[in-house]
Amino acid sequence: MDKYDFLLCLLITAHIVLCPFTKVEESFNLQAIHDLMEYGIGLDSLKKFDHFEFPGVVPRTFVGPLLLSSVSWPTSKILEFFVPHLSKFSRQYVLRFYLGLFVVFALSKFRSSISKTFGKKVSVAFSLLSACQFHTIFWASRTLPNIMAFPFVFAIIFRFELILLLVPIVLLELWLGNLRFLDAIRVGTFITLISLLISIIIDSYFWKEKLMWPEGFVFYFNAILGKSIEWGILPFHAYFTSFLPRLLLVSGPLSILSMFVDARTRRFLLPVIFFIFGLSFLGHKEWRFIAYTVPIFNVCAAIGWVWIQLRSIFIHRIIVTLLFASFMVSTAMMIVSSHNYPGGMALQRLHFIQSDYPQARIHLDVYTAITGASRFGQLYNNWEYSKNEKHSKPIEYVNYTHILTSKPHIHNEYFETIDIIYGYERIQLENPSHVIRNWFDFSRNLDNLKVIDSLMPAKIIIEPKVWIMKRKSKIVYDNPDEIQK
């Protein structure tokens, strides 16, 4: 690893520290890793695992969580040995750091190949382009199935749709004569069978099924049954007109340029364009489904950038300026994202303000659970935590000592608010003339710290999101029989 890999590690670590919590898309892998690290893999331990209580719409593979928990567990134990009072939440930092490290390592190996094929300048340009993309850095340490697959790309274990990327690559290499047909069949069959066997053995055990292949089930559910549309439908062109521009930023036009100035880039871009085109036929679209294509676009963009650098200093400086702007926007988005996990912040805050409570029983509502309140945040073994979604009446909550809720008005009869957690609501653009005037006022009086907040062209508007509520000390029950025991 060199200084450019270190730069990526530094940026990813900053994102982990400033945005340590996770959201619902990451929850299965995160909860699975927690359960593996906390309870082990024994048959008696499985009944405590989160996925049996909240299995989700489709099953997910345990291969990724098993690998990541195996790597993270020793480091976590060493840290806890030397720092006995270290919070259990520190394990989440550790596992996310290792996942980010795996991504950096994969990009580093890819960059080594770039350097050998296209030269050092293209390799450096690739690193700088990657470092200035928000999605690449922010999501590199997050336990999305797509990111778990990113460093390894085990197609039929982690993400079945990657076969759609593999096929055009293989066909192109066969056509160019870089790959023999029989070799492709032999290697492809071997890797497929090994991958399938690994998934079935591991996942059948953890899901307590005779035969379980999660990615096959996901593919059948989403592609064959077409159920993915229940999560929203976007137009056919969305990947090309919306997601790719946001993912790539300045890499987008540079990669297009490279197709015209260096014929070698077509060999890389054609398969990924075919891949994205194929996915476009599915109604439900998300940026993470095409996340694997970003490094390919970046290497092509790096080739285009170096080509410009050798021919036009002026345009090169424009690109550097745009990269700096991209980095600043990425930093701003990181700050915005730090306000986007009120559930995790509420659970953390509850432990701080009620640390002396002997045996608390906590209920987390759906909003709290999907905005950062993971099992890693459940710090006290003598407290009980529940995500029961079956309660329908306010009185059914009185067996809890505390609740974290986004709907406090429902519980005012039996609970009182002890704290409120604010979260991101929107970005408010300021009047440019006001900002300019504030800068002039600040330049005249540099000691006036009160106006610093008004110097920015936009403000983050935060509003109450999660209420931390405690059961009232005296409750009169009109009908105690209504309480669910």
N, C-alpha and C positions, 0 to 999 in steps of 0.2 A: 504493500500500500504506500502511496506517495502523498504529497501535500494536497493533491486534488481529492483523493479519497478521504483524507483527514478533514477537508473542508465539508464534504458531504456528511461525514459522521458528526461534525460539529453542528451543522444546521439541523440534522435530524434530532440530535440530542436536545437542542434548544426547543424544538417543537414538542418533544416528549415532556420536558420540564414545564413548559408554559401551558401545554394542553394535555395533561396526563390522563384525562378521562376518555371514555369511549362511548359510542352510540350503538343503536340497535343492530345495525348491519354487522358489527364486529362481535356481537354478544355471544354467539354460539362458541366460536373458537376461544374467546376470552374466558367464558365460564368453564369450558372444558379444560383449559389449561389450569385454571384455579383448582378444579376438582382433582385433577391428576396430581398436582403438587401438594394439595392438602390431604387427600384421602388415599392416594396410591391406586393400584390397579387390581386389587384383590376383589373377588366376587362379592364379599360382604360390603366392600366400599362402594360398589356401583350404585347401590340403592340410594346413596346420598347425592348422586350426580344430578346436576341441574337439568340435563336434557330429558330426564324421565318425567319431571314435573312440567317442564316447558319445552316440548320436543320441537316446536316450530312447525311451519307448514310442510317442509320437506326435511328429510334427514341430511346431516352433513358428516363428512368424514372426520375421523379422529386421528388420521395419519399426521396431519400438520400439528395439531395440539400435542400429540405424543412426542414428536420430534422437538418442538420448541420447549415443552416442559422439561424434557430430559436434559436439554442444554442449560436451561435457566435455573433448575432446582439446585445444583451444587453451588452456584454463585450466590443464590438467595440464602442458602444455609450458612455459607461462610460469612456473609454480611451480618446475618442475625447472630452468629456466634460472637463476632467482634463487637457488635452493637446490640446488646441484649434487648433493649427497649425499642428497637426499630419496628415501625408499624408494618403490618402485613401488606399494606398497600405498596410498600417498597418492591414487592415481588412483581407488581405490574410494571413498574419502571424497568426492572431488570429484563423481563421477557420482551418488552417493547424495544429495549435497546438492542437485544440480540437479534430480533427480527429486522430492525433497521440495519444492523451490521451485516446480516445475510444479504440484504438488498444491495448494500454498498459493495460487498465482496463480489456479487454477481455482476454488477456494473463495472467493477474494477477488472474482472477477467475479460469482460466484453471490450473494455477500453484497451486492454493489452493487445487484443486481436486487431482493433482499429488502428493502433499505433503501427503494428507490423504491416498492415495492408495499405493504409493511407498516409501514414506518417505521424510524427509527434504533434504537429500543429493541429491536425484534425482531432487527435485524441484530447488535447487540452480544450479545444473549442467544444467538444462533446461534453466535457465535465462542467464547463461554465454554463452551457445551455441547460444542463440538468439541474444545476444548483439554483437557477433563477426561475424554475417552474414550481409553483406552489403545490400542485397536486403530487408531483413526484416526491418532494421532501416531506410534506405533511402526512401523506398516507403511507410512506415507506415503513413506518413502525406500527401500523395499525393492522389488527388481526382480521381483516377482510379475507374471505376465501381467495380472492383474486391476488391479494398481496402475499398470502401464504404460498401461492403457486408461483409468484413472480420469480424468486431466485432459482426454482427447480424446474418449473414447467413440466410437472408430471400430468400429462393431459387428462387421462381418464381417471386419475385419483382426485385431483383438486378441481379442475374445470374442464368439463367435457367439450365446451365450445372451442377449445384450443386445437382440436382436431381440424377445425375449419381453417386454422392458420397453418397447421402442419401439411395438409394436403397440397396447397399451391406451392409451398416451398419445395416439397419432394418432387412434384411434377416439373417445376422449373429446373431443378438440379438434374433431373433425368434428361430433360430436353437439351440442356447445355452440355451434357456428357460428364458432369462432375460426380454422378452417382449411377451405379449399375442397378438395373431393375431387380435382379435376384438379391443383391445386397440389401436393397431397400425393403424387400419383402421379408428377408430373414431377420434383419435387425428390428424392423417394425413389429413383426409377430412376437419376437422374443420380449421386447420392451412392453408390449401390450399385455402379454400373459403375465409377466412378472408384476407389473403395476396392478393389474386386476386382482391377482392373487394376494398381494399385500393388502389392498383395500378390503377385500372380502374377509380375510382372516382377522384383521384388526377391527373392522367396523361391525362384523357379525358378533364379535365378543362384546364390544362396548354398547351395542344396541340390543343385545340379548335376542338376536334373531338367528335362524338357521343359516340364512344367506342374506347378506346386506351389502349392496354396492350403492352407496349414496349418490355418486355422480350420475349413475345410470338412472336412478329414480328422479333426480333433478332434471335430467335431460328429457325424460318421458313426461314429467309434470309440465315443464315449461314449453318444450318444442312440440311434442306429440299432442298433448292435451290442450296446449295453448293457454294454460292457466296464468302465465306470467302477465297477461294483459290486465289481470285484476289489480295490479300495482301501477297501472297507468299506461297509456299509449301515446307514443310520439310519432310524428310523421317520418316517412322513409328516409328523408334527407338529414335527420337530426344529428347523426354522428358526424357528418361532413360539415354541416353549417353551424352547429352549436357546440358539440362536445369537443371535437378536435381543435377548433380555434382556441377554446379555453384551456385545453390541456397543453397545447404546443406553444401558444403565444408567438414570439418571433421565430420560433423553429418552423412554424407552418409555411410562411412564404419562402424561407430559406431552403426548405426541403423541396419545394416545388421548383425553385430555381436550379437546384442541383440536378434535377432530371434532365435539364437541357444543357448543362455545362459539363456533366460527367456521366457518361452512359452506364458506368458501373452501379450507380445508385438505383437504376431501374430494376436491377436484380433484387434489391432489397425492398423497394417501395411497392412493386407490383403485387407480391404475395400479401402484404399487409392491407393494401387497398382492396384486394379481393376478399380478404377476411372481414374487413369492416362492411363491405358491400353485402356479403352474405348475412351478417348479423342484422343488417338493416331491414331484412324481410320480417324479422320478429317485431311485433308491435311495441313490446316493453323494451326500453333502452335505458342504459345507465353508463356513465363514463367508465366505471370500473371494468366493464366487459371488454373494453378496448385498451385497458391500461398497458397491456404487454407490448403494444405497438409503439409506445412513446420513445423508447430507446432507439428503435429503428429509424423513426423520423428524425430523432436528434442527431444520429450519426450522418444522415444525409444532409441535414441542415448545417452540420459542422463542415462538411465538404463544400457546401455552397458558400459558407462564411469565409473559409480560407481562400476560396477562389476569388471572392470580392476583395479580400484583404491584399492580395497580390496585384490587384488591378486598379483599385480606387480607394485611396485613403479617406476621402470624404464620406463615401457610403459606409466604409468600415466604421468610422466614428459615429455615424448615425446608428448603426447596429449596436455598438457599445453603449450608446445612450439609451436605446430601447431595452437593452439587457439590464442596465441599471434601473430603469423604470420598472421593469418586470420584477426585479428583486425587491424594490420598495413596495410594490403592490403585494407581492408574496408575503412580505413582513407585515403589512397592514392586515392582510387576510388572516395571518396567524394570530394577531392581536384580537381581531374580531372573533375568531374561532375559540379563543380562550374564554369567551363569555357564553359559549354555546352548550355548556354542559351543566345546567343547574341541578340536575338530579344527583350527579356525583358530588358537587359542591355541598348540596344539602345534607347528604349522608355524612360527609366529612365534618361539616359544621355541627351536626347533631352529636357526634362523638366528642367534640371539643367542649360544647356547652353543657353536656349531660354526662360527663366522664365519671362522675361519682355516683351515678344511678346504679343500684345494685343488680337488678334483673329486669331489664327493659324488654318489652315486646314491641317490635317496630313493624309498621305496615308501610310498604312503598307502593304508591299507585303506579299505573302504567306509564304515565309521563315521566315520573321520577326514574323508573327502571330503564327506560329507553334513552335517557339523556345523561348517562354516566354512572348510575348506581350499580356497580358490578359486585360480585361476591368478594373481590379483593378489597372492597371498601367496607365490608362487614367485619369490623376489627375485633369485637369482643366475643369470646366464646360463651360467656354467660348471658349474652343477649340473644333473643330470638328475632329472626327477620322473616317477614312474609311478603310475598307478592301475589297473594290470593286475589283473583279477579272476580270471584263469585259473590262478593258482598253486594247487596242491593239496597240495604237500609242503613241509615246512620247509626242506629243502635247496635248493629252487628259489629261495629268497630270498637265498642267499649272494652273489649277484652285486651285491646292494645294499650300500652302506656303512651306511645308516641305514634304519630302518623306523618308521613311526608306526602303532601298532596298538592295538586295544581288547582283543586276546587275546594278552598277552605270554607266557603259558605255552607257546604253540605254538613260540615262537622262542628259548626259553632255551638250547637246545643251541648255537646259532651266534651269538646276539646277547646283549648285556648292556644292562640298563636304565641310562640316564644321566639321565633325568628323568621325572617323572610329572605329568600335567596333570589337575587335578580339575575336576569339573563338577557342575551341578545334579542332585540326586537327588530331593529332596522338601522340603516345608515341614513343620516340626515345631512344633505349637502348644505353648506353655508353660503350666504351671499358673498360673492367674490369681493365686492366693494368693502364689505364689513371686515373681511379677512385682511385685505390690504391696509385698511385704516388701523386695524389692531397691530399689524406688524410695524407700522410707523410709530404708533404709541409705545410699543415695546422697545423699539430702537432708541427712543428718547429717554426711556426710563427702564434700564435693564434690570433693576431691582424689583420691578413690579411683577412678581410671580403670579399674581392673581389672573393675569390675562393670558397665561401660557396656553390654557385649554382653548382659548378662542383664536389661536394662531393657525389651527389646522383647517383645511378646506372642507372637512367632513367630520361629523361626530357620530360616535356609537351610541345609539339610544338603547338603554336597558330598562326593562320593566320587571315587576314581580312575576316570578315563574313558579317557584315551589315554596310552600308554606310549611314550616316545621311546627307541628302542633303537639301539645301535651295534654293528656287527659286531665280534666278538672278534678280537683281533690275531693269534692263532694258531688256525687251524681245521684239523682233520684230517678229510679227506674219505674216507669209507669206500668210496664209489663215485662218483668225479668225473664219470662219464658220465651220472649222473642229473641233473646241473646243466643247466638250460635256458640255452643261450647266447643 
